[in-house]
């Protein structure tokens, strides 16, 4: 794997981004890292909540469909 030296590591970034990164203080870097972890956590929780809602809605629809099927079967035997 090709490794770049620290001096040329960010050469492919836009100049505006290079200036932004060069001007960061150590505490700002820590805050930025915390923000990135927070966004990842929120995305993970959001994904979980999305599938939880999909599961609950699927379960509700499945119960209704099962109830209708049982009702139809019971009507067959009441003839």
Protein Blocks (a to p, Z undefined) as FASTA:
>chain_A
ZZddfklmmmmpcfklmmmmmmpcfklmmmmmmmmmmmmmmmmmmmmmmmmmmmmmmmmm
mmmmmmmmmmmmmmmmmZZ
